[in-house]
Amino acid sequence: MTGSPISYPDNPPPPTLLIEPSSRRVSLQLDRLWAYRELLYFLVWRDVKVRYKQTALGILWILLQPVASMIIFTLLFGYLLAVPSGDAPYPLFAFAALLPWNYFAGSLHRAGASLVGNTNLITRVYFPRLIIPISSVLSGLADLVIAFVLLLGLMLYFGVMPTAAVWWLPAFVLLALITALGFGLWLAALNVRYRDVNHILPFLVQLWMYATPVVYGSSLIPERFRLLLALNPMTGVVEGFRWALLGRVLADARPPTALFLVSVTISLLVLLAGLIYFRHTERTFADVI
Amino acid sequence: MSDLAIRVQELGKQYRSGGRAPAATLREALYDALRAPWRRQPERHRDFWALQDVSFEVRRSEVLGVIGPNGAGKSTLLRILSRITEPTRGRVEMRGRVGSLLEVGTGFHPELSGRENVYLNGAILGMRRREIAARFDEIVAFAELEQFIDMPVKRYSTGMYLRLAFAVAAHLEPEILLVDEVLAVGDARFQRRCLGKMDEVARAGRAVLLVSHNMAAIANLCHQALVLEQGRVVYQGDAQTAVLRYLQTGSQDENAHALNLRHRTGNGPVRFTSFTCVDDAGNPLPCLISGQTCRFRIGYAADHAFAQSPTGIPLSEVSLSEISLSEVSLVITLPDGTNLVNLSTHFFPDAFAGALPAQGQLECCVPRFPLRFGRYFVDLYCAVNQELSDYVRAAASFEVHDGDFYGTGRLTRAESGAVLLPHTWRVASAMPE
């Protein structure tokens, strides 16, 4: 090698590293995630970069899917079945829900396949494995932002102004992220052991979409069943998006507070359980994968 | 001791093998659970220790080699040290930043440019972004890829790819470096640079743990070496001694006798049955060593099922009690099928002049085996009455390790070329003034 070794004063050699069989009790070791934040950054960056590089259509491709879905849903549910959407134009009503839903479905899919897709990293380099599903959930945010710009365009076109509640949007995105991560952790870890999880996933996502008020509004559901609907955390996300963006023109413009709180609780529980299960199986990933 | 870098104490790793495999799909797992809900795990399994009671220490500025036959636990050891998998028993202490080169280019993405991959790969290997930025030019210069650094690596040649990958890894500058077989890839020049780098790393006061099948590299680079066999340390000490010990003993259980019959043609009366490499005393060898005498033993048998007289009438057993071979060849090839050497009785017409027993072994002896480190394949051919009787391509393979071919106390290495020729040097005449 040419130059002289460079010293890094603020990177002192780490203290002695101990490797021992882990005890039965598993700690989440979230501090290690922080130590590896740069790797997380690079993995997200890689995912985003490769996704936009590989397709000739690039950004257009990212927009095609939600737009196509919106058109189909508008024809099918908006015109033929005349699903009530309050005073909001149905395309906007559907798109505001498709936005977080597509993010969630895509993230769940990517997270579920993430460990198996990164086998070469897992069997060769050490890092907290949590970084992999987390990076797949984060990289989907780029698509969300792009689709969001389109949504703003649609709102302008239909002349619908967002309410002041628009500042709540990041909270709903965060809820979608936590939900996707919570379920994604389960799927990713299960997928390492049982490869048919990947085949079940598209079917699961399809069913899940119809269980979530994407093509219809939760106001269509009788009042007494609504909290049941909220057991699905994506209900809170989707209704939250509609409320924040289209609040003015919805039939029921009250904030979905109860819905949201139930959704947050459920998704946090799923995330915690997912983290524990993931950490518990993590040590055998390299042996099983 | 303060200059201790790695301390491994009674390390053990257990894998489950044998018995009934656990369910591979969720569907099977659910089915198992429904069928026999009281039985949580398949009970019949054999515990298999990939590593057992392994203890050693590596000091700073020391290169420790780890050698042993395939399946001896070398890779498991590296995987534990690099925290990819957990030990079942024992403990490891490592002082300082650990870098592992289990395979160069881990995480390279073909769609990204060389520049982007340097950052990505650096992050995967545990470098900080600032560190990579500070060393970026140096890395690119080391890889000699200045002009191509913004090109996607999918357009790189294999050589360019490897150079870039190694350059990143070489600039990692950890206090402890774990290396597995990187020396087996790339051309001779690249291998030389890898070796040079490794030496430099050790000289800079770091500890290196090198796992390799390249005995010359172990002997030249390492101060100390361990020999692993079936998960246990069977020798620990001076690297030269370790190499010799490994080459002499090796594992005896290698199933070198059975032939691979996938590529077989010919249906004459004589069939090949086995292939073994043996030493002068007739003991099977796990591998050959450049420069040593080697004896190939080829088993054959007259096979009634295929024995047809020229008239098509099956030959009786009596007439098969003795056979006569007109030619036997043993062709040594590279893994890709390139013929290297044809050892044939064609040039030794009297080799099997008389009648031979209906089954037995033929021996072909090569004094001072002239091929270098690597795996070679063997095609076997024989003819009876000038007609093809049996021809098995890639019938068997054997491994050759570098040895003291020239009898000068130096092991052959990558620079020695593929084929070794006995030769001498002298001053033929003085240069006229």
Interface residues (C-beta under 8 A of the other chain):
Chain A: M1 T2 G3 P5 I6 Y8 N11 P13 P14 T16 L17 L18 I19 E20 P21 S22 E38 L39 Y41 F42 W45 R46 K49 V50 K53 Q54 N120 L121 I122 T123 R124 V125 Y126 F127 L190 Y194 R195 D196 V197 I200 R283 A286 D287
Chain B: Y15 A23 A24 T25 L26 R27 E28 A29 R79 I80 L81 S82 R83 I84 T85 E86 P87 T88 R89 G90 R91 V92 E93 M94 R95 G96 R97 V98 S100 L102 E103 T106 G107 H109 E111 L112 E116 Y119 L120 A123 I124 L125 G126 R128 R129 R130 E131 A134 R135 E138 A141 F142 A170 H171 E173 E175 K197 E200 A204
